[in-house]
Amino acid sequence: MRGMSEETSPGPAPAGLDPAAWSAHHRACLAGEAGYMDPATGLFSPTSTFLRERGHCCGCGCRHCPYSLREQQAAGRLPKPCFPWEPAV
């Protein structure tokens, strides 16, 4: 989400991602925050900006992971996410 400005709309949410979560992600990126509280679950979700700036993929299947599938697999991403529920995206 580089180059976003406050005038920039987050656009349509990716398939399977709640539009409210997508909007919260966009606002957190604009504010330079590491993440946001998911509106539906109340769980913390790191932003793609934070994950990119960290410099490596953790392999956990983060909702907004900016790394390619190849990089995620090299980091040890399992076929299922590390957490016990299905991620939105």
C-alpha positions as YAML, in Angstrom:
chain: A
units: angstrom
residues:
- id: 1
  name: MET
  ca: [0.00, 0.00, 0.00]
- id: 2
  name: ARG
  ca: [2.87, 2.33, -0.70]
- id: 3
  name: GLY
  ca: [2.04, 5.77, -1.87]
- id: 4
  name: MET
  ca: [-1.39, 5.84, -0.26]
- id: 5
  name: SER
  ca: [-2.79, 9.18, 0.67]
- id: 6
  name: GLU
  ca: [-5.76, 10.06, 2.80]
- id: 7
  name: GLU
  ca: [-7.69, 10.85, -0.38]
- id: 8
  name: THR
  ca: [-7.00, 7.37, -1.74]
- id: 9
  name: SER
  ca: [-9.78, 4.87, -1.27]
- id: 10
  name: PRO
  ca: [-8.71, 1.38, -0.24]
- id: 11
  name: GLY
  ca: [-10.71, 0.11, -3.21]
- id: 12
  name: PRO
  ca: [-12.81, -3.03, -3.08]
- id: 13
  name: ALA
  ca: [-11.87, -5.60, -0.46]
- id: 14
  name: PRO
  ca: [-10.11, -8.73, -1.75]
- id: 15
  name: ALA
  ca: [-12.36, -11.77, -2.12]
- id: 16
  name: GLY
  ca: [-13.19, -13.27, 1.24]
- id: 17
  name: LEU
  ca: [-12.05, -10.25, 3.29]
- id: 18
  name: ASP
  ca: [-14.64, -8.32, 5.23]
- id: 19
  name: PRO
  ca: [-14.86, -4.77, 3.82]
- id: 20
  name: ALA
  ca: [-14.73, -3.37, 7.37]
- id: 21
  name: ALA
  ca: [-11.42, -5.19, 7.98]
- id: 22
  name: TRP
  ca: [-10.07, -3.94, 4.64]
- id: 23
  name: SER
  ca: [-11.00, -0.39, 5.57]
- id: 24
  name: ALA
  ca: [-9.42, -0.76, 9.04]
- id: 25
  name: HIS
  ca: [-6.24, -2.07, 7.38]
- id: 26
  name: HIS
  ca: [-6.17, 0.91, 5.02]
- id: 27
  name: ARG
  ca: [-6.60, 3.40, 7.89]
- id: 28
  name: ALA
  ca: [-3.86, 1.70, 9.93]
- id: 29
  name: CYS
  ca: [-1.46, 1.84, 6.96]
- id: 30
  name: LEU
  ca: [-2.19, 5.54, 6.44]
- id: 31
  name: ALA
  ca: [-1.57, 6.22, 10.13]
- id: 32
  name: GLY
  ca: [1.71, 4.27, 10.10]
- id: 33
  name: GLU
  ca: [0.37, 1.83, 12.68]
- id: 34
  name: ALA
  ca: [1.70, -1.73, 12.97]
- id: 35
  name: GLY
  ca: [-1.79, -3.19, 12.76]
- id: 36
  name: TYR
  ca: [-5.45, -2.87, 13.68]
- id: 37
  name: MET
  ca: [-8.08, -4.65, 15.70]
- id: 38
  name: ASP
  ca: [-10.24, -6.77, 13.42]
- id: 39
  name: PRO
  ca: [-13.78, -5.33, 13.61]
- id: 40
  name: ALA
  ca: [-15.42, -8.77, 13.58]
- id: 41
  name: THR
  ca: [-13.16, -10.71, 15.96]
- id: 42
  name: GLY
  ca: [-11.34, -8.07, 18.01]
- id: 43
  name: LEU
  ca: [-8.03, -9.79, 17.20]
- id: 44
  name: PHE
  ca: [-4.93, -7.81, 16.25]
- id: 45
  name: SER
  ca: [-3.96, -8.05, 12.57]
- id: 46
  name: PRO
  ca: [-0.60, -6.66, 11.40]
- id: 47
  name: THR
  ca: [-0.63, -4.45, 8.30]
- id: 48
  name: SER
  ca: [1.10, -5.35, 5.06]
- id: 49
  name: THR
  ca: [3.28, -2.25, 5.53]
- id: 50
  name: PHE
  ca: [4.48, -3.47, 8.93]
- id: 51
  name: LEU
  ca: [5.09, -6.99, 7.62]
- id: 52
  name: ARG
  ca: [7.05, -5.68, 4.61]
- id: 53
  name: GLU
  ca: [9.15, -3.37, 6.77]
- id: 54
  name: ARG
  ca: [9.98, -6.27, 9.11]
- id: 55
  name: GLY
  ca: [11.95, -7.64, 6.18]
- id: 56
  name: HIS
  ca: [11.04, -11.32, 6.16]
- id: 57
  name: CYS
  ca: [8.07, -13.65, 6.10]
- id: 58
  name: CYS
  ca: [7.30, -15.50, 9.34]
- id: 59
  name: GLY
  ca: [5.47, -18.30, 7.53]
- id: 60
  name: CYS
  ca: [2.31, -18.01, 9.65]
- id: 61
  name: GLY
  ca: [-0.06, -17.07, 6.82]
- id: 62
  name: CYS
  ca: [-0.75, -13.53, 7.97]
- id: 63
  name: ARG
  ca: [-3.92, -12.00, 6.50]
- id: 64
  name: HIS
  ca: [-2.07, -9.15, 4.79]
- id: 65
  name: CYS
  ca: [1.22, -10.95, 4.04]
- id: 66
  name: PRO
  ca: [3.03, -8.99, 1.30]
- id: 67
  name: TYR
  ca: [5.37, -11.85, 0.40]
- id: 68
  name: SER
  ca: [4.96, -14.21, -2.54]
- id: 69
  name: LEU
  ca: [3.77, -17.78, -2.06]
- id: 70
  name: ARG
  ca: [7.33, -18.96, -2.79]
- id: 71
  name: GLU
  ca: [8.71, -16.72, -0.01]
- id: 72
  name: GLN
  ca: [5.98, -17.87, 2.36]
- id: 73
  name: GLN
  ca: [6.74, -21.53, 1.67]
- id: 74
  name: ALA
  ca: [10.50, -20.92, 2.11]
- id: 75
  name: ALA
  ca: [9.68, -19.42, 5.53]
- id: 76
  name: GLY
  ca: [7.92, -22.66, 6.47]
- id: 77
  name: ARG
  ca: [4.30, -21.74, 5.80]
- id: 78
  name: LEU
  ca: [2.11, -24.75, 6.37]
- id: 79
  name: PRO
  ca: [-0.82, -25.64, 4.08]
- id: 80
  name: LYS
  ca: [-3.07, -24.46, 6.93]
- id: 81
  name: PRO
  ca: [-2.48, -21.24, 8.92]
- id: 82
  name: CYS
  ca: [-0.77, -21.38, 12.31]
- id: 83
  name: PHE
  ca: [-3.97, -20.37, 14.07]
- id: 84
  name: PRO
  ca: [-7.01, -22.64, 14.56]
- id: 85
  name: TRP
  ca: [-9.58, -20.64, 12.57]
- id: 86
  name: GLU
  ca: [-9.89, -19.97, 8.89]
- id: 87
  name: PRO
  ca: [-8.37, -16.63, 7.84]
- id: 88
  name: ALA
  ca: [-10.47, -14.19, 5.83]
- id: 89
  name: VAL
  ca: [-7.68, -13.96, 3.22]
...
